Every structure is written in C-alpha cells, then in structure tokens.
Amino acid sequence: MLGLIGILYGPLLWHWVDGWLNKSISIQHEYFSHGLLGIPFAAYLVWERRAAWHKLPPQMHWLAFPLLLVAVPFYSSGLVDLMNLSLPLLLAGLLLVLKGKPGFRLQSFPWLLLLLATPTQLPYLIEPYVLPLQGFIASVAGFILQQFGVDVQVDGIYLSVSNQLVEVAPHCAGLKMLFTSLYMGLILVYWTGLNRSRLRTGLFFTGIVAISVAGNIVRNTVLAFFHGAQMTRAFDWLHESWGGDLYSAATLGMLIVLIRLLEQYAPASLRVSATVPDARSQVSPLRKSSAEPGKTAGNPINTRPHPPRPDYF
C-alpha cells in the first residue's frame, strides 16, 4: 500500500519540493513552503507512533468510503489543486478504513501538518482581506522613513520614496511569513508541550502575529529605502535573494525566544486556587487545654509513637 502511494504521489511531492526550493511554483503555492519542514516532521511522528498503531485493533469507519471516493476523482481530474487535496483525503480514508476512529485520532496531528502544507488557492482567497494590513504597514513604514529625513509620500498601499514608487503587495505584507510562522508555531506548541496551557498557547499565537507584523514593517521600510535610493543590488538581496531567507530565519528564531519567555514568566492559568483553612487549626485554646496528653483536640487519633509491630513469618 505504501509503495502504491509512493508511485502515485511521489512525482507530486517532488513537484512541491522542487517548486519550493527553486521558487518555480506559483506564488500562491509558494505560501506553503513551510511543508519542507512540516512534512518530514509529520513522517517522523507517524514512525514514532508505529507501536501504538499496531496495538489498535482493526476496525472500519463509515466515513472512509466517502473520503476515498472523493480522492479518486480529485486525483484523476488533472487539476493541480484537486490533485494536491487528494493526498490528505486519501490518507484520511486509509486511516479510517484500517483502524477506524482511534487510528485517525492517533495520527491526527501528523495528518493536520500534511493538510496545512498542501498547496491550494487559499492565499488567493485571503489576499483581498489583507488590504487593511497592507495600508497599515505602508503608513508605519512611511512614518519611520520620515523620521530619518527621507522624502516619502504614502498613498494607500503605495510609498513614493524619492519619486520611486513602491507597492506593499500582499506577498510583501508578510502573508507568507505569517503562514509559515503560524505553522511552525503549531509544531513548537506540540513539541514543547505548551498546548497543555490554554493561556500560554493563546499568548504565543498572539505574539506570533505581532512578531510577523512588526518584522514586515521593518522589512518593508528597508526595502522602500533601498528602492528609493536606487540601491538595486541591496534591494534584490533582501527581496528575492538569501537576505529574505535570513530574515525568515530570524523571525522563526524569535518564536523560540518567545516560547521560552512564556514558559519562564507566563502563568499556566489565570485560575487562583482558594486555600481552605484547616478546621483543626481553629480549635479554641480552652478545648486544646482540655485534651488529654498525647492527643490533639478535635482529633481522637493518638499521636504517641506506637511500639514496633512484630514480624510475622
């Protein structure tokens, strides 16, 4: 079965990896390049749980058949997005047909990592709603440049720096980096066990959004300055070359710093455990004085040491 899946989906997975590495895939599909890390990690989790998988009794869930029946026409349709989605659908159907609901529950997190790394047109559908974020980044970047005496004018999502027009596009507004940061944050939350605390998990993902937005403000400010100063090589280095990869690595490194700070300083919960006073500590002095020697008032248990019990053979 694994060999058949490899024959069917090996070329498709290679197309993903080659497109992500060489940036020869569409811009929307490039948003899912976090799969370079997520898919191998998902495979590692599946291998790690192989003993628990074998212990599950064989059973079948009825939802397996609709998923498998949908995956087959998706794969044979010839449409890229439907072929991509057929892989997680097929794997979900196989999990349910082999081990039923317990098997799918066991492998649910690796399956989720694969699903979130499957290239689709979801970024294209989200881009129209990122326009306020683009305008906000352009405004803040223009304000920062003005503080350094740079001649800049802001018009919506456009910056005019020294008569050089710069557009804060959805891709440049950090939507791709936000996708990657949230995906890697999901892996870190699982790996470190932070998901045991809802408060820390919520603060962590809120911090991810803040770090992504702040980082893209700085990046777009520098890019606008490079473009306005006609520093073409520096602009290309940060925009398309390994300078962008260095920025991405620094952003992901900040996630590790954030998760360590939360583990050290953030409480696990906002609930305050109420301490109930011990009733025995509230015994009146008169009652204490009337207690027999060797006994505690309000407690008939003798506190004197007992003689050692004999050993029975």
C-alpha positions as CSV (number, residue, x, y, z in Angstrom):
1,M,0.0,0.0,0.0
2,L,2.8,2.4,0.9
3,G,4.6,1.5,-2.4
4,L,1.4,2.3,-4.4
5,I,1.0,5.6,-2.6
6,G,4.7,6.4,-3.4
7,I,4.2,5.6,-7.1
8,L,1.0,7.8,-7.3
9,Y,2.2,10.7,-5.2
10,G,6.0,10.6,-5.5
11,P,6.0,12.9,-8.6
12,L,3.5,15.3,-7.0
13,L,5.6,15.6,-3.8
14,W,8.7,16.1,-5.9
15,H,6.9,18.9,-7.7
16,W,6.1,20.6,-4.4
17,V,9.7,20.3,-3.1
18,D,11.3,21.5,-6.4
19,G,8.9,24.4,-6.6
20,W,9.5,25.5,-3.0
21,L,13.3,25.2,-3.3
22,N,13.8,26.8,-6.7
23,K,10.7,29.1,-6.5
24,S,9.4,27.6,-9.7
25,I,5.9,27.1,-8.3
26,S,3.1,29.6,-8.4
27,I,3.1,32.4,-5.8
28,Q,0.0,31.1,-4.1
29,H,1.6,27.6,-3.8
30,E,4.8,29.1,-2.6
31,Y,3.0,30.2,0.5
32,F,3.1,26.6,1.6
33,S,6.9,26.2,1.5
34,H,6.7,25.5,5.3
35,G,6.0,21.9,4.2
36,L,9.7,21.5,3.6
37,L,9.9,21.2,7.4
38,G,6.4,20.1,8.3
39,I,6.0,17.1,6.1
40,P,9.3,15.3,7.2
41,F,8.3,16.1,10.8
42,A,4.9,14.5,10.2
43,A,6.5,11.4,8.8
44,Y,8.7,11.2,11.9
45,L,5.7,11.4,14.2
46,V,4.0,8.6,12.2
47,W,7.1,6.4,12.5
48,E,7.4,7.2,16.2
49,R,3.8,6.0,16.8
50,R,4.1,2.8,14.9
51,A,4.0,0.7,18.1
52,A,0.8,2.3,19.3
53,W,-0.6,1.9,15.7
54,H,0.0,-1.9,15.7
55,K,-1.7,-2.2,19.1
56,L,-5.0,-0.8,17.8
57,P,-7.5,-3.5,16.7
58,P,-8.5,-3.5,13.0
59,Q,-11.8,-1.7,12.6
60,M,-13.6,0.4,9.9
61,H,-15.3,3.8,10.0
62,W,-18.1,4.5,7.5
63,L,-16.6,8.0,6.7
64,A,-13.6,6.2,5.0
65,F,-15.6,5.3,1.9
66,P,-16.8,8.9,1.0
67,L,-13.2,10.2,1.5
68,L,-11.8,7.5,-0.8
69,L,-14.5,8.0,-3.4
70,V,-13.7,11.8,-3.4
71,A,-10.0,11.3,-3.5
72,V,-10.0,9.1,-6.7
73,P,-11.8,11.7,-9.0
74,F,-9.7,14.5,-7.4
75,Y,-6.5,12.7,-8.4
76,S,-7.7,11.9,-11.9
77,S,-9.1,15.3,-12.6
78,G,-5.9,16.8,-13.9
79,L,-6.5,20.0,-11.9
80,V,-3.5,20.8,-9.7
81,D,-5.3,21.9,-6.6
82,L,-7.7,18.9,-6.7
83,M,-4.7,16.6,-7.2
84,N,-3.0,18.2,-4.2
85,L,-6.0,17.8,-2.0
86,S,-6.5,14.2,-3.0
87,L,-3.4,13.2,-0.9
88,P,-4.7,14.2,2.5
89,L,-8.2,12.9,1.6
90,L,-6.7,9.5,0.6
91,L,-4.6,9.2,3.7
92,A,-7.6,10.1,6.0
93,G,-9.7,7.5,4.2
94,L,-6.9,4.8,4.7
95,L,-6.6,5.7,8.4
96,L,-10.3,5.2,8.9
97,V,-10.6,2.1,6.9
98,L,-7.6,0.4,8.6
99,K,-8.0,1.4,12.3
100,G,-11.2,3.4,12.4
101,K,-11.7,6.5,14.5
102,P,-9.0,5.6,17.1
103,G,-6.4,5.2,14.3
104,F,-7.3,8.6,12.8
105,R,-7.2,10.2,16.3
106,L,-3.7,8.7,16.8
107,Q,-2.3,10.1,13.6
108,S,-4.5,13.3,13.6
109,F,-1.6,15.8,14.3
110,P,0.7,14.4,11.5
111,W,-2.3,14.4,9.1
112,L,-3.1,18.0,10.1
113,L,0.5,19.1,9.4
114,L,0.3,17.5,5.9
115,L,-3.1,19.1,5.2
116,L,-1.8,22.6,6.2
117,A,1.2,22.1,3.9
118,T,-0.9,21.0,0.9
119,P,-0.7,23.8,-1.7
120,T,-4.1,25.3,-2.5
121,Q,-5.6,28.6,-3.7
122,L,-6.4,29.6,-0.1
123,P,-3.9,32.6,-0.1
124,Y,-5.5,33.9,-3.2
125,L,-8.9,33.9,-1.4
126,I,-7.5,35.6,1.6
127,E,-5.5,38.3,-0.1
128,P,-8.4,40.7,-0.6
129,Y,-8.9,40.8,3.2
130,V,-5.3,41.7,3.8
131,L,-5.7,45.2,2.2
132,P,-6.0,47.0,5.7
133,L,-2.8,45.3,6.8
134,Q,-1.1,46.5,3.6
135,G,-2.2,50.1,4.2
136,F,-1.1,49.9,7.9
137,I,2.4,48.6,7.0
138,A,2.8,51.3,4.3
139,S,1.7,54.0,6.7
140,V,4.1,52.9,9.5
141,A,7.0,52.4,7.1
142,G,6.4,55.9,5.7
143,F,6.3,57.4,9.2
144,I,9.6,55.7,10.1
145,L,11.3,56.9,6.9
146,Q,10.1,60.4,7.6
147,Q,11.8,60.4,11.0
148,F,15.1,59.8,9.2
149,G,14.6,62.7,6.8
150,V,13.7,60.6,3.8
151,D,11.4,62.2,1.2
152,V,8.4,59.8,1.3
153,Q,4.7,60.1,0.5
154,V,2.2,57.4,1.4
155,D,-0.9,56.8,-0.8
156,G,-2.8,53.8,0.5
157,I,-0.6,50.8,-0.1
158,Y,1.9,52.8,-2.2
159,L,5.0,54.6,-1.0
160,S,6.8,57.2,-3.1
161,V,10.4,57.4,-1.9
162,S,12.5,60.0,-3.8
163,N,10.0,59.7,-6.7
164,Q,10.4,55.9,-6.8
165,L,7.1,54.1,-6.3
166,V,7.0,51.1,-4.0
167,E,3.9,48.8,-3.5
168,V,3.2,46.9,-0.4
169,A,1.7,43.8,-2.1
170,P,0.0,41.0,-0.1
171,H,3.1,38.8,-0.5
172,C,5.3,41.7,0.7
173,A,2.9,42.4,3.6
174,G,4.0,39.3,5.3
175,L,1.1,37.0,4.5
176,K,3.5,34.2,3.5
177,M,5.7,34.7,6.6
178,L,2.6,34.8,8.7
179,F,1.5,31.4,7.3
180,T,5.0,30.0,8.0
181,S,5.2,31.4,11.5
182,L,1.8,30.1,12.5
183,Y,2.6,26.6,11.0
184,M,6.0,26.5,12.9
185,G,4.3,27.8,16.0
186,L,1.9,24.8,15.8
187,I,4.9,22.5,15.7
188,L,6.6,24.2,18.6
189,V,3.5,24.2,20.7
190,Y,3.2,20.4,20.2
191,W,6.9,19.8,20.6
192,T,7.4,21.8,23.8
193,G,4.1,20.7,25.4
194,L,2.9,24.3,25.6
195,N,-0.6,23.2,24.4
196,R,-1.2,22.0,27.9
197,S,-1.8,25.6,28.9
198,R,-4.5,27.5,27.0
199,L,-3.3,30.8,28.4
200,R,0.3,30.3,27.2
201,T,-0.9,28.9,23.8
202,G,-3.2,32.0,23.3
203,L,-0.4,34.4,24.2
204,F,2.1,32.5,22.0
205,F,-0.1,32.7,18.8
206,T,-0.9,36.4,19.6
207,G,2.8,37.0,19.9
208,I,3.4,35.2,16.6
209,V,1.0,37.7,14.8
210,A,2.7,40.7,16.5
211,I,6.2,39.5,15.6
212,S,5.2,38.8,12.0
213,V,3.6,42.3,11.5
214,A,6.5,44.1,13.3
215,G,9.1,42.2,11.3
216,N,7.4,43.0,8.0
217,I,7.1,46.7,8.9
218,V,10.9,46.8,9.4
219,R,11.5,44.8,6.2
220,N,9.2,47.0,4.0
221,T,10.8,50.1,5.5
222,V,14.3,48.9,4.5
223,L,13.1,47.8,1.1
224,A,11.4,51.1,0.4
225,F,14.6,52.9,1.4
226,F,16.8,50.7,-0.9
227,H,14.4,51.2,-3.8
228,G,14.2,55.0,-3.3
229,A,18.0,55.3,-3.0
230,Q,18.3,53.1,-6.2
231,M,20.3,50.5,-4.3
232,T,19.3,47.8,-6.7
233,R,21.6,45.1,-5.5
234,A,20.7,45.6,-1.9
235,F,17.0,45.6,-2.8
236,D,17.3,42.4,-4.7
237,W,19.3,40.8,-1.9
238,L,16.6,41.4,0.7
239,H,13.7,40.9,-1.6
240,E,14.5,37.8,-3.6
241,S,17.9,36.5,-2.6
242,W,19.2,34.9,0.6
243,G,18.7,38.1,2.5
244,G,15.0,37.2,2.6
245,D,15.9,33.7,3.8
246,L,18.0,35.3,6.6
247,Y,15.0,37.5,7.6
248,S,12.7,34.4,7.7
249,A,15.2,32.5,9.8
250,A,15.5,35.5,12.3
251,T,11.7,35.6,12.5
252,L,11.4,31.9,13.3
253,G,14.2,32.3,15.8
254,M,12.1,34.9,17.6
255,L,9.4,32.3,18.0
256,I,11.8,30.2,20.1
257,V,12.7,33.2,22.2
258,L,9.0,34.0,22.7
259,I,8.1,30.4,23.8
260,R,11.0,30.4,26.3
261,L,9.8,33.7,27.8
262,L,6.3,32.4,28.1
263,E,7.5,29.2,29.8
264,Q,9.5,31.2,32.3
265,Y,7.3,34.2,33.1
266,A,3.7,33.5,32.0
267,P,1.5,31.6,34.4
268,A,-0.1,28.3,33.2
269,S,-3.6,29.6,34.1
270,L,-5.3,32.6,35.5
271,R,-7.3,30.5,38.0
272,V,-6.4,31.2,41.6
273,S,-6.7,28.2,43.9
274,A,-8.6,29.2,47.0
275,T,-6.9,27.9,50.2
276,V,-9.4,26.4,52.6
277,P,-8.2,26.9,56.3
278,D,-7.9,23.7,58.2
279,A,-10.7,23.2,60.7
280,R,-8.3,21.7,63.2
281,S,-6.3,24.9,63.3
282,Q,-9.3,26.8,64.5
283,V,-9.8,24.9,67.8
284,S,-10.3,27.2,70.8
285,P,-7.5,27.3,73.4
286,L,-9.9,26.1,76.1
287,R,-10.6,22.9,74.1
288,K,-6.9,22.4,73.5
289,S,-6.1,22.6,77.2
290,S,-8.8,20.0,77.9
291,A,-7.3,17.5,75.6
292,E,-5.5,14.5,77.2
293,P,-1.8,14.4,77.0
294,G,-0.7,12.8,73.8
295,K,-3.9,13.6,72.0
296,T,-4.8,16.5,69.8
297,A,-8.1,18.4,70.5
298,G,-10.7,17.5,67.9
299,N,-8.6,14.6,66.7
300,P,-9.0,11.3,68.7
301,I,-6.0,9.7,67.0
302,N,-3.2,9.1,69.5
303,T,-0.1,10.8,68.3
304,R,2.2,9.0,70.7
305,P,4.7,6.7,68.9
306,H,3.4,3.1,68.7
307,P,5.6,0.2,69.7
308,P,7.1,-1.6,66.8
309,R,4.9,-4.2,65.2
310,P,6.1,-7.8,65.4
311,D,7.3,-9.5,62.3
312,Y,5.2,-12.5,61.2
313,F,6.7,-15.3,59.2
